[in-house]
Amino acid sequence: MRSASLILQTAASLSPEQPILLHGGAPLTFVHVTNGRNPTTSSCTRTVKQRCRELDAIQSIISGGEPSALMQEELRMLSDEERNDLLEKSGISTQIEISAEQGLAIKVGLSLPWFRLRHLKRIDKTCKMRI
């Protein structure tokens, strides 16, 4: 603990606006992160928004200015069940619904015979698409 405070004091003396520690590679940046006392699910709206802003700032530093790429990788790391559960909790529909009129337009536009359209419907059930 004593060595960490010495490093922080040394880094703070290097640059007054933002402490940077030179260690031979990329410069280290110190960021203040608040420790939440309550879980986000039981926090008020203002606290949740504040946490989201803070997390967004940290993600932009970590990802080098493009937090959407980092978020995409986080979603890829989740299993299919976890991802679907997360999308359902977020209110995002994972199933695409195509009306009968649109299905007929697809059939005509692709010049499909009826048996191919039935085959397409069977395949689409596995892809969470409903015609």
N, CA, C and O atoms as a GROMACS GRO file, in nm:
protein
  524
    1MET      N    1   0.083  -0.119   0.000
    1MET     CA    2   0.000   0.000   0.000
    1MET      C    3   0.087   0.125   0.000
    1MET      O    4   0.055   0.225  -0.065
    2ARG      N    5   0.198   0.117   0.074
    2ARG     CA    6   0.288   0.232   0.083
    2ARG      C    7   0.351   0.261  -0.053
    2ARG      O    8   0.369   0.377  -0.090
    3SER      N    9   0.386   0.154  -0.128
    3SER     CA   10   0.447   0.174  -0.258
    3SER      C   11   0.346   0.233  -0.357
    3SER      O   12   0.383   0.312  -0.444
    4ALA      N   13   0.217   0.195  -0.344
    4ALA     CA   14   0.116   0.252  -0.433
    4ALA      C   15   0.100   0.401  -0.408
    4ALA      O   16   0.086   0.477  -0.504
    5SER      N   17   0.102   0.444  -0.282
    5SER     CA   18   0.089   0.587  -0.255
    5SER      C   19   0.213   0.662  -0.302
    5SER      O   20   0.202   0.777  -0.346
    6LEU      N   21   0.331   0.599  -0.294
    6LEU     CA   22   0.453   0.661  -0.344
    6LEU      C   23   0.447   0.678  -0.496
    6LEU      O   24   0.488   0.781  -0.549
    7ILE      N   25   0.396   0.577  -0.566
    7ILE     CA   26   0.382   0.585  -0.711
    7ILE      C   27   0.285   0.696  -0.747
    7ILE      O   28   0.312   0.773  -0.840
    8LEU      N   29   0.172   0.705  -0.676
    8LEU     CA   30   0.074   0.809  -0.705
    8LEU      C   31   0.132   0.948  -0.677
    8LEU      O   32   0.106   1.040  -0.754
    9GLN      N   33   0.208   0.964  -0.571
    9GLN     CA   34   0.269   1.094  -0.542
    9GLN      C   35   0.370   1.131  -0.649
    9GLN      O   36   0.378   1.247  -0.690
   10THR      N   37   0.448   1.032  -0.696
   10THR     CA   38   0.546   1.057  -0.801
   10THR      C   39   0.476   1.093  -0.932
   10THR      O   40   0.518   1.185  -1.002
   11ALA      N   41   0.369   1.022  -0.963
   11ALA     CA   42   0.294   1.048  -1.086
   11ALA      C   43   0.226   1.184  -1.080
   11ALA      O   44   0.220   1.255  -1.180
   12ALA      N   45   0.176   1.221  -0.963
   12ALA     CA   46   0.110   1.350  -0.949
   12ALA      C   47   0.209   1.463  -0.963
   12ALA      O   48   0.172   1.571  -1.009
   13SER      N   49   0.333   1.442  -0.924
   13SER     CA   50   0.432   1.548  -0.937
   13SER      C   51   0.478   1.565  -1.082
   13SER      O   52   0.532   1.670  -1.117
   14LEU      N   53   0.458   1.462  -1.166
   14LEU     CA   54   0.500   1.472  -1.305
   14LEU      C   55   0.412   1.566  -1.386
   14LEU      O   56   0.463   1.647  -1.462
   15SER      N   57   0.283   1.556  -1.370
   15SER     CA   58   0.190   1.636  -1.449
   15SER      C   59   0.073   1.679  -1.360
   15SER      O   60   0.000   1.593  -1.310
   16PRO      N   61   0.054   1.807  -1.340
   16PRO     CA   62  -0.052   1.850  -1.249
   16PRO      C   63  -0.193   1.831  -1.302
   16PRO      O   64  -0.285   1.812  -1.223
   17GLU      N   65  -0.213   1.835  -1.436
   17GLU     CA   66  -0.350   1.824  -1.488
   17GLU      C   67  -0.398   1.681  -1.495
   17GLU      O   68  -0.516   1.655  -1.467
   18GLN      N   69  -0.312   1.586  -1.530
   18GLN     CA   70  -0.351   1.446  -1.536
   18GLN      C   71  -0.229   1.361  -1.503
   18GLN      O   72  -0.129   1.366  -1.574
   19PRO      N   73  -0.235   1.284  -1.396
   19PRO     CA   74  -0.117   1.205  -1.361
   19PRO      C   75  -0.092   1.095  -1.463
   19PRO      O   76  -0.180   1.015  -1.494
   20ILE      N   77   0.032   1.092  -1.514
   20ILE     CA   78   0.073   0.990  -1.610
   20ILE      C   79   0.202   0.927  -1.558
   20ILE      O   80   0.296   0.998  -1.524
   21LEU      N   81   0.204   0.796  -1.551
   21LEU     CA   82   0.322   0.725  -1.504
   21LEU      C   83   0.392   0.663  -1.624
   21LEU      O   84   0.334   0.582  -1.695
   22LEU      N   85   0.516   0.702  -1.646
   22LEU     CA   86   0.593   0.649  -1.758
   22LEU      C   87   0.662   0.522  -1.714
   22LEU      O   88   0.738   0.522  -1.617
   23HIS      N   89   0.638   0.412  -1.785
   23HIS     CA   90   0.694   0.283  -1.746
   23HIS      C   91   0.759   0.210  -1.862
   23HIS      O   92   0.783   0.090  -1.854
   24GLY      N   93   0.786   0.280  -1.969
   24GLY     CA   94   0.851   0.217  -2.084
   24GLY      C   95   0.756   0.182  -2.196
   24GLY      O   96   0.799   0.170  -2.311
   25GLY      N   97   0.628   0.166  -2.167
   25GLY     CA   98   0.528   0.135  -2.270
   25GLY      C   99   0.433   0.251  -2.286
   25GLY      O  100   0.474   0.367  -2.286
   26ALA      N  101   0.307   0.221  -2.301
   26ALA     CA  102   0.205   0.326  -2.311
   26ALA      C  103   0.189   0.392  -2.174
   26ALA      O  104   0.199   0.324  -2.072
   27PRO      N  105   0.164   0.522  -2.170
   27PRO     CA  106   0.149   0.588  -2.041
   27PRO      C  107   0.023   0.541  -1.969
   27PRO      O  108  -0.081   0.521  -2.031
   28LEU      N  109   0.033   0.525  -1.838
   28LEU     CA  110  -0.080   0.484  -1.756
   28LEU      C  111  -0.161   0.606  -1.718
   28LEU      O  112  -0.105   0.710  -1.683
   29THR      N  113  -0.291   0.594  -1.724
   29THR     CA  114  -0.380   0.702  -1.686
   29THR      C  115  -0.460   0.660  -1.564
   29THR      O  116  -0.516   0.550  -1.562
   30PHE      N  117  -0.465   0.745  -1.463
   30PHE     CA  118  -0.540   0.716  -1.342
   30PHE      C  119  -0.677   0.778  -1.352
   30PHE      O  120  -0.690   0.895  -1.389
   31VAL      N  121  -0.780   0.701  -1.320
   31VAL     CA  122  -0.918   0.746  -1.328
   31VAL      C  123  -0.986   0.715  -1.195
   31VAL      O  124  -0.966   0.608  -1.138
   32HIS      N  125  -1.065   0.810  -1.146
   32HIS     CA  126  -1.139   0.789  -1.023
   32HIS      C  127  -1.265   0.709  -1.053
   32HIS      O  128  -1.344   0.747  -1.140
   33VAL      N  129  -1.284   0.599  -0.983
   33VAL     CA  130  -1.402   0.515  -0.998
   33VAL      C  131  -1.472   0.508  -0.863
   33VAL      O  132  -1.411   0.467  -0.763
   34THR      N  133  -1.599   0.547  -0.860
   34THR     CA  134  -1.672   0.541  -0.735
   34THR      C  135  -1.715   0.399  -0.706
   34THR      O  136  -1.742   0.320  -0.797
   35ASN      N  137  -1.722   0.367  -0.578
   35ASN     CA  138  -1.763   0.234  -0.535
   35ASN      C  139  -1.910   0.240  -0.494
   35ASN      O  140  -1.946   0.312  -0.400
   36GLY      N  141  -1.995   0.166  -0.564
   36GLY     CA  142  -2.138   0.169  -0.534
   36GLY      C  143  -2.171   0.096  -0.406
   36GLY      O  144  -2.122  -0.015  -0.382
   37ARG      N  145  -2.254   0.157  -0.323
   37ARG     CA  146  -2.295   0.091  -0.199
   37ARG      C  147  -2.417   0.004  -0.220
   37ARG      O  148  -2.434  -0.099  -0.154
   38ASN      N  149  -2.503   0.044  -0.313
   38ASN     CA  150  -2.625  -0.032  -0.342
   38ASN      C  151  -2.616  -0.090  -0.482
   38ASN      O  152  -2.550  -0.032  -0.568
   39PRO      N  153  -2.680  -0.203  -0.506
   39PRO     CA  154  -2.682  -0.255  -0.643
   39PRO      C  155  -2.765  -0.163  -0.734
   39PRO      O  156  -2.853  -0.091  -0.688
   40THR      N  157  -2.736  -0.167  -0.861
   40THR     CA  158  -2.802  -0.079  -0.957
   40THR      C  159  -2.951  -0.106  -0.964
   40THR      O  160  -3.029  -0.014  -0.989
   41THR      N  161  -2.992  -0.231  -0.942
   41THR     CA  162  -3.134  -0.264  -0.951
   41THR      C  163  -3.217  -0.194  -0.843
   41THR      O  164  -3.336  -0.168  -0.862
   42SER      N  165  -3.155  -0.162  -0.729
   42SER     CA  166  -3.230  -0.096  -0.622
   42SER      C  167  -3.193   0.051  -0.607
   42SER      O  168  -3.233   0.115  -0.510
   43SER      N  169  -3.117   0.107  -0.702
   43SER     CA  170  -3.077   0.248  -0.696
   43SER      C  171  -3.181   0.335  -0.766
   43SER      O  172  -3.261   0.287  -0.846
   44CYS      N  173  -3.177   0.464  -0.734
   44CYS     CA  174  -3.269   0.558  -0.798
   44CYS      C  175  -3.222   0.588  -0.941
   44CYS      O  176  -3.109   0.555  -0.978
   45THR      N  177  -3.308   0.649  -1.019
   45THR     CA  178  -3.280   0.675  -1.160
   45THR      C  179  -3.158   0.766  -1.176
   45THR      O  180  -3.077   0.744  -1.266
   46ARG      N  181  -3.145   0.865  -1.091
   46ARG     CA  182  -3.034   0.959  -1.099
   46ARG      C  183  -2.900   0.887  -1.079
   46ARG      O  184  -2.803   0.913  -1.150
   47THR      N  185  -2.896   0.796  -0.982
   47THR     CA  186  -2.773   0.721  -0.956
   47THR      C  187  -2.739   0.629  -1.072
   47THR      O  188  -2.622   0.615  -1.109
   48VAL      N  189  -2.840   0.566  -1.130
   48VAL     CA  190  -2.816   0.476  -1.243
   48VAL      C  191  -2.760   0.555  -1.362
   48VAL      O  192  -2.668   0.509  -1.428
   49LYS      N  193  -2.816   0.673  -1.389
   49LYS     CA  194  -2.766   0.755  -1.499
   49LYS      C  195  -2.623   0.801  -1.473
   49LYS      O  196  -2.542   0.803  -1.566
   50GLN      N  197  -2.592   0.836  -1.348
   50GLN     CA  198  -2.457   0.878  -1.314
   50GLN      C  199  -2.358   0.763  -1.334
   50GLN      O  200  -2.248   0.783  -1.385
   51ARG      N  201  -2.398   0.643  -1.293
   51ARG     CA  202  -2.312   0.527  -1.312
   51ARG      C  203  -2.290   0.498  -1.459
   51ARG      O  204  -2.180   0.460  -1.500
   52CYS      N  205  -2.394   0.515  -1.540
   52CYS     CA  206  -2.381   0.492  -1.684
   52CYS      C  207  -2.286   0.592  -1.748
   52CYS      O  208  -2.206   0.555  -1.834
   53ARG      N  209  -2.293   0.718  -1.707
   53ARG     CA  210  -2.202   0.820  -1.760
   53ARG      C  211  -2.057   0.787  -1.723
   53ARG      O  212  -1.966   0.800  -1.804
   54GLU      N  213  -2.038   0.745  -1.598
   54GLU     CA  214  -1.904   0.712  -1.552
   54GLU      C  215  -1.850   0.590  -1.626
   54GLU      O  216  -1.733   0.589  -1.666
   55LEU      N  217  -1.932   0.490  -1.645
   55LEU     CA  218  -1.892   0.370  -1.718
   55LEU      C  219  -1.860   0.402  -1.863
   55LEU      O  220  -1.766   0.346  -1.920
   56ASP      N  221  -1.937   0.491  -1.924
   56ASP     CA  222  -1.912   0.532  -2.062
   56ASP      C  223  -1.777   0.601  -2.075
   56ASP      O  224  -1.704   0.578  -2.171
   57ALA      N  225  -1.745   0.687  -1.977
   57ALA     CA  226  -1.616   0.755  -1.981
   57ALA      C  227  -1.501   0.657  -1.967
   57ALA      O  228  -1.399   0.669  -2.035
   58ILE      N  229  -1.516   0.559  -1.879
   58ILE     CA  230  -1.410   0.459  -1.859
   58ILE      C  231  -1.396   0.370  -1.983
   58ILE      O  232  -1.284   0.337  -2.023
   59GLN      N  233  -1.508   0.333  -2.044
   59GLN     CA  234  -1.502   0.249  -2.164
   59GLN      C  235  -1.435   0.321  -2.279
   59GLN      O  236  -1.362   0.259  -2.357
   60SER      N  237  -1.458   0.452  -2.292
   60SER     CA  238  -1.393   0.525  -2.401
   60SER      C  239  -1.243   0.534  -2.379
   60SER      O  240  -1.167   0.536  -2.476
   61ILE      N  241  -1.197   0.539  -2.254
   61ILE     CA  242  -1.054   0.540  -2.226
   61ILE      C  243  -0.994   0.403  -2.256
   61ILE      O  244  -0.888   0.394  -2.318
   62ILE      N  245  -1.061   0.298  -2.212
   62ILE     CA  246  -1.009   0.162  -2.229
   62ILE      C  247  -1.005   0.122  -2.377
   62ILE      O  248  -0.908   0.062  -2.423
   63SER      N  249  -1.110   0.156  -2.450
   63SER     CA  250  -1.119   0.112  -2.589
   63SER      C  251  -1.044   0.203  -2.685
   63SER      O  252  -1.039   0.174  -2.804
   64GLY      N  253  -0.987   0.310  -2.637
   64GLY     CA  254  -0.914   0.400  -2.725
   64GLY      C  255  -1.004   0.495  -2.800
   64GLY      O  256  -0.967   0.542  -2.907
   65GLY      N  257  -1.121   0.524  -2.748
   65GLY     CA  258  -1.210   0.621  -2.809
   65GLY      C  259  -1.328   0.562  -2.882
   65GLY      O  260  -1.412   0.637  -2.932
   66GLU      N  261  -1.339   0.429  -2.889
   66GLU     CA  262  -1.452   0.366  -2.958
   66GLU      C  263  -1.517   0.263  -2.867
   66GLU      O  264  -1.488   0.144  -2.878
   67PRO      N  265  -1.607   0.307  -2.776
   67PRO     CA  266  -1.667   0.213  -2.681
   67PRO      C  267  -1.762   0.113  -2.745
   67PRO      O  268  -1.789   0.009  -2.685
   68SER      N  269  -1.813   0.141  -2.864
   68SER     CA  270  -1.907   0.047  -2.927
   68SER      C  271  -1.836  -0.083  -2.965
   68SER      O  272  -1.896  -0.190  -2.958
   69ALA      N  273  -1.708  -0.076  -3.004
   69ALA     CA  274  -1.634  -0.198  -3.037
   69ALA      C  275  -1.614  -0.285  -2.914
   69ALA      O  276  -1.622  -0.407  -2.921
   70LEU      N  277  -1.589  -0.221  -2.800
   70LEU     CA  278  -1.573  -0.294  -2.676
   70LEU      C  279  -1.704  -0.360  -2.634
   70LEU      O  280  -1.705  -0.473  -2.584
   71MET      N  281  -1.815  -0.290  -2.655
   71MET     CA  282  -1.946  -0.344  -2.620
   71MET      C  283  -1.981  -0.464  -2.709
   71MET      O  284  -2.040  -0.561  -2.662
   72GLN      N  285  -1.945  -0.457  -2.836
   72GLN     CA  286  -1.970  -0.569  -2.926
   72GLN      C  287  -1.894  -0.692  -2.882
   72GLN      O  288  -1.948  -0.803  -2.885
   73GLU      N  289  -1.770  -0.675  -2.840
   73GLU     CA  290  -1.691  -0.788  -2.794
   73GLU      C  291  -1.748  -0.846  -2.664
   73GLU      O  292  -1.745  -0.968  -2.644
   74GLU      N  293  -1.799  -0.760  -2.576
   74GLU     CA  294  -1.861  -0.810  -2.453
   74GLU      C  295  -1.984  -0.894  -2.483
   74GLU      O  296  -2.006  -0.996  -2.418
   75LEU      N  297  -2.064  -0.852  -2.580
   75LEU     CA  298  -2.183  -0.929  -2.618
   75LEU      C  299  -2.144  -1.061  -2.684
   75LEU      O  300  -2.214  -1.161  -2.665
   76ARG      N  301  -2.036  -1.063  -2.760
   76ARG     CA  302  -1.992  -1.187  -2.822
   76ARG      C  303  -1.944  -1.288  -2.719
   76ARG      O  304  -1.954  -1.409  -2.740
   77MET      N  305  -1.891  -1.239  -2.608
   77MET     CA  306  -1.840  -1.329  -2.504
   77MET      C  307  -1.952  -1.399  -2.429
   77MET      O  308  -1.929  -1.504  -2.369
   78LEU      N  309  -2.074  -1.343  -2.430
   78LEU     CA  310  -2.187  -1.404  -2.360
   78LEU      C  311  -2.236  -1.527  -2.435
   78LEU      O  312  -2.223  -1.535  -2.557
   79SER      N  313  -2.291  -1.622  -2.362
   79SER     CA  314  -2.352  -1.738  -2.427
   79SER      C  315  -2.486  -1.694  -2.488
   79SER      O  316  -2.536  -1.586  -2.459
   80ASP      N  317  -2.542  -1.779  -2.574
   80ASP     CA  318  -2.667  -1.744  -2.640
   80ASP      C  319  -2.780  -1.724  -2.540
   80ASP      O  320  -2.862  -1.634  -2.555
   81GLU      N  321  -2.784  -1.808  -2.437
   81GLU     CA  322  -2.890  -1.796  -2.336
   81GLU      C  323  -2.878  -1.665  -2.259
   81GLU      O  324  -2.977  -1.597  -2.236
   82GLU      N  325  -2.756  -1.631  -2.219
   82GLU     CA  326  -2.735  -1.506  -2.146
   82GLU      C  327  -2.767  -1.385  -2.232
   82GLU      O  328  -2.826  -1.288  -2.185
   83ARG      N  329  -2.727  -1.391  -2.360
   83ARG     CA  330  -2.754  -1.280  -2.452
   83ARG      C  331  -2.903  -1.262  -2.474
   83ARG      O  332  -2.952  -1.149  -2.472
   84ASN      N  333  -2.978  -1.372  -2.495
   84ASN     CA  334  -3.122  -1.362  -2.514
   84ASN      C  335  -3.191  -1.312  -2.388
   84ASN      O  336  -3.286  -1.234  -2.396
   85ASP      N  337  -3.145  -1.356  -2.271
   85ASP     CA  338  -3.201  -1.309  -2.145
   85ASP      C  339  -3.177  -1.160  -2.127
   85ASP      O  340  -3.265  -1.087  -2.083
   86LEU      N  341  -3.057  -1.114  -2.163
   86LEU     CA  342  -3.024  -0.972  -2.153
   86LEU      C  343  -3.110  -0.889  -2.248
   86LEU      O  344  -3.157  -0.782  -2.211
   87LEU      N  345  -3.131  -0.939  -2.369
   87LEU     CA  346  -3.213  -0.866  -2.466
   87LEU      C  347  -3.359  -0.861  -2.422
   87LEU      O  348  -3.426  -0.759  -2.442
   88GLU      N  349  -3.409  -0.969  -2.363
   88GLU     CA  350  -3.547  -0.969  -2.314
   88GLU      C  351  -3.565  -0.870  -2.199
   88GLU      O  352  -3.665  -0.799  -2.193
   89LYS      N  353  -3.466  -0.865  -2.107
   89LYS     CA  354  -3.474  -0.770  -1.997
   89LYS      C  355  -3.466  -0.626  -2.046
   89LYS      O  356  -3.524  -0.536  -1.986
   90SER      N  357  -3.393  -0.604  -2.157
   90SER     CA  358  -3.379  -0.470  -2.213
   90SER      C  359  -3.501  -0.428  -2.293
   90SER      O  360  -3.516  -0.311  -2.326
   91GLY      N  361  -3.589  -0.523  -2.325
   91GLY     CA  362  -3.708  -0.491  -2.403
   91GLY      C  363  -3.684  -0.495  -2.553
   91GLY      O  364  -3.762  -0.440  -2.630
   92ILE      N  365  -3.575  -0.558  -2.595
   92ILE     CA  366  -3.543  -0.568  -2.737
   92ILE      C  367  -3.594  -0.702  -2.787
   92ILE      O  368  -3.560  -0.807  -2.733
   93SER      N  369  -3.675  -0.698  -2.891
   93SER     CA  370  -3.731  -0.821  -2.945
   93SER      C  371  -3.627  -0.893  -3.029
   93SER      O  372  -3.562  -0.831  -3.114
   94THR      N  373  -3.612  -1.022  -3.006
   94THR     CA  374  -3.516  -1.100  -3.084
   94THR      C  375  -3.584  -1.177  -3.196
   94THR      O  376  -3.519  -1.250  -3.271
   95GLN      N  377  -3.714  -1.162  -3.209
   95GLN     CA  378  -3.787  -1.234  -3.313
   95GLN      C  379  -3.840  -1.134  -3.414
   95GLN      O  380  -3.896  -1.030  -3.377
   96ILE      N  381  -3.823  -1.164  -3.541
   96ILE     CA  382  -3.869  -1.078  -3.649
   96ILE      C  383  -4.002  -1.132  -3.698
   96ILE      O  384  -4.013  -1.250  -3.730
   97GLU      N  385  -4.102  -1.046  -3.705
   97GLU     CA  386  -4.233  -1.088  -3.755
   97GLU      C  387  -4.256  -1.027  -3.892
   97GLU      O  388  -4.241  -0.906  -3.912
   98ILE      N  389  -4.293  -1.112  -3.987
   98ILE     CA  390  -4.322  -1.068  -4.123
   98ILE      C  391  -4.468  -1.100  -4.149
   98ILE      O  392  -4.512  -1.214  -4.133
   99SER      N  393  -4.544  -0.999  -4.189
   99SER     CA  394  -4.687  -1.019  -4.212
   99SER      C  395  -4.709  -1.104  -4.337
   99SER      O  396  -4.616  -1.130  -4.414
  100ALA      N  397  -4.834  -1.148  -4.354
  100ALA     CA  398  -4.867  -1.232  -4.470
  100ALA      C  399  -4.845  -1.156  -4.600
  100ALA      O  400  -4.800  -1.213  -4.700
  101GLU      N  401  -4.877  -1.027  -4.600
  101GLU     CA  402  -4.859  -0.946  -4.720
  101GLU      C  403  -4.711  -0.933  -4.755
  101GLU      O  404  -4.673  -0.943  -4.872
  102GLN      N  405  -4.628  -0.912  -4.652
  102GLN     CA  406  -4.485  -0.903  -4.678
  102GLN      C  407  -4.428  -1.037  -4.723
  102GLN      O  408  -4.339  -1.041  -4.808
  103GLY      N  409  -4.479  -1.147  -4.666
  103GLY     CA  410  -4.437  -1.280  -4.709
  103GLY      C  411  -4.470  -1.305  -4.855
  103GLY      O  412  -4.391  -1.363  -4.929
  104LEU      N  413  -4.591  -1.261  -4.895
  104LEU     CA  414  -4.630  -1.275  -5.035
  104LEU      C  415  -4.543  -1.189  -5.126
  104LEU      O  416  -4.507  -1.230  -5.236
  105ALA      N  417  -4.508  -1.070  -5.078
  105ALA     CA  418  -4.420  -0.982  -5.156
  105ALA      C  419  -4.281  -1.044  -5.170
  105ALA      O  420  -4.217  -1.030  -5.275
  106ILE      N  421  -4.233  -1.111  -5.065
  106ILE     CA  422  -4.104  -1.179  -5.073
  106ILE      C  423  -4.112  -1.292  -5.176
  106ILE      O  424  -4.021  -1.310  -5.256
  107LYS      N  425  -4.224  -1.368  -5.173
  107LYS     CA  426  -4.242  -1.479  -5.266
  107LYS      C  427  -4.242  -1.429  -5.410
  107LYS      O  428  -4.176  -1.487  -5.496
  108VAL      N  429  -4.315  -1.320  -5.435
  108VAL     CA  430  -4.323  -1.267  -5.571
  108VAL      C  431  -4.190  -1.204  -5.612
  108VAL      O  432  -4.144  -1.222  -5.725
  109GLY      N  433  -4.129  -1.131  -5.520
  109GLY     CA  434  -4.004  -1.063  -5.553
  109GLY      C  435  -3.891  -1.159  -5.582
  109GLY      O  436  -3.805  -1.129  -5.666
  110LEU      N  437  -3.888  -1.273  -5.515
  110LEU     CA  438  -3.783  -1.372  -5.538
  110LEU      C  439  -3.824  -1.479  -5.639
  110LEU      O  440  -3.746  -1.570  -5.669
  111SER      N  441  -3.947  -1.469  -5.691
  111SER     CA  442  -4.001  -1.566  -5.787
  111SER      C  443  -3.995  -1.708  -5.731
  111SER      O  444  -3.949  -1.800  -5.797
  112LEU      N  445  -4.043  -1.724  -5.608
  112LEU     CA  446  -4.042  -1.854  -5.542
  112LEU      C  447  -4.173  -1.929  -5.567
  112LEU      O  448  -4.280  -1.868  -5.562
  113PRO      N  449  -4.167  -2.058  -5.593
  113PRO     CA  450  -4.290  -2.137  -5.594
  113PRO      C  451  -4.335  -2.161  -5.449
  113PRO      O  452  -4.259  -2.137  -5.355
  114TRP      N  453  -4.457  -2.207  -5.432
  114TRP     CA  454  -4.514  -2.220  -5.298
  114TRP      C  455  -4.436  -2.317  -5.210
  114TRP      O  456  -4.418  -2.292  -5.091
  115PHE      N  457  -4.389  -2.429  -5.269
  115PHE     CA  458  -4.318  -2.526  -5.185
  115PHE      C  459  -4.186  -2.469  -5.135
  115PHE      O  460  -4.142  -2.506  -5.026
  116ARG      N  461  -4.122  -2.379  -5.211
  116ARG     CA  462  -3.999  -2.314  -5.163
  116ARG      C  463  -4.031  -2.214  -5.051
  116ARG      O  464  -3.953  -2.199  -4.957
  117LEU      N  465  -4.146  -2.148  -5.059
  117LEU     CA  466  -4.187  -2.056  -4.953
  117LEU      C  467  -4.213  -2.133  -4.824
  117LEU      O  468  -4.175  -2.088  -4.716
  118ARG      N  469  -4.279  -2.251  -4.835
  118ARG     CA  470  -4.300  -2.334  -4.716
  118ARG      C  471  -4.167  -2.379  -4.656
  118ARG      O  472  -4.151  -2.380  -4.534
  119HIS      N  473  -4.073  -2.415  -4.741
  119HIS     CA  474  -3.940  -2.453  -4.695
  119HIS      C  475  -3.871  -2.335  -4.625
  119HIS      O  476  -3.804  -2.353  -4.524
  120LEU      N  477  -3.888  -2.216  -4.680
  120LEU     CA  478  -3.831  -2.094  -4.621
  120LEU      C  479  -3.892  -2.069  -4.484
  120LEU      O  480  -3.822  -2.027  -4.391
  121LYS      N  481  -4.022  -2.093  -4.470
  121LYS     CA  482  -4.088  -2.075  -4.341
  121LYS      C  483  -4.032  -2.171  -4.237
  121LYS      O  484  -4.012  -2.134  -4.121
  122ARG      N  485  -4.006  -2.295  -4.277
  122ARG     CA  486  -3.949  -2.393  -4.186
  122ARG      C  487  -3.810  -2.351  -4.140
  122ARG      O  488  -3.778  -2.364  -4.022
  123ILE      N  489  -3.728  -2.302  -4.230
  123ILE     CA  490  -3.593  -2.256  -4.196
  123ILE      C  491  -3.601  -2.134  -4.105
  123ILE      O  492  -3.521  -2.120  -4.012
  124ASP      N  493  -3.696  -2.046  -4.131
  124ASP     CA  494  -3.705  -1.922  -4.055
  124ASP      C  495  -3.747  -1.944  -3.911
  124ASP      O  496  -3.720  -1.860  -3.825
  125LYS      N  497  -3.813  -2.056  -3.882
  125LYS     CA  498  -3.849  -2.084  -3.742
  125LYS      C  499  -3.724  -2.106  -3.659
  125LYS      O  500  -3.720  -2.068  -3.542
  126THR      N  501  -3.622  -2.166  -3.717
  126THR     CA  502  -3.498  -2.186  -3.644
  126THR      C  503  -3.420  -2.056  -3.628
  126THR      O  504  -3.339  -2.044  -3.537
  127CYS      N  505  -3.444  -1.960  -3.716
  127CYS     CA  506  -3.373  -1.831  -3.711
  127CYS      C  507  -3.455  -1.725  -3.637
  127CYS      O  508  -3.422  -1.606  -3.643
  128LYS      N  509  -3.560  -1.767  -3.569
  128LYS     CA  510  -3.647  -1.676  -3.492
  128LYS      C  511  -3.711  -1.572  -3.583
  128LYS      O  512  -3.718  -1.454  -3.549
  129MET      N  513  -3.757  -1.616  -3.699
  129MET     CA  514  -3.828  -1.529  -3.790
  129MET      C  515  -3.964  -1.595  -3.817
  129MET      O  516  -3.971  -1.716  -3.840
  130ARG      N  517  -4.068  -1.517  -3.814
  130ARG     CA  518  -4.202  -1.573  -3.833
  130ARG      C  519  -4.267  -1.507  -3.954
  130ARG      O  520  -4.286  -1.386  -3.958
  131ILE      N  521  -4.302  -1.592  -4.053
  131ILE     CA  522  -4.367  -1.540  -4.174
  131ILE      C  523  -4.513  -1.586  -4.170
  131ILE      O  524  -4.589  -1.556  -4.262
   0.00000   0.00000   0.00000
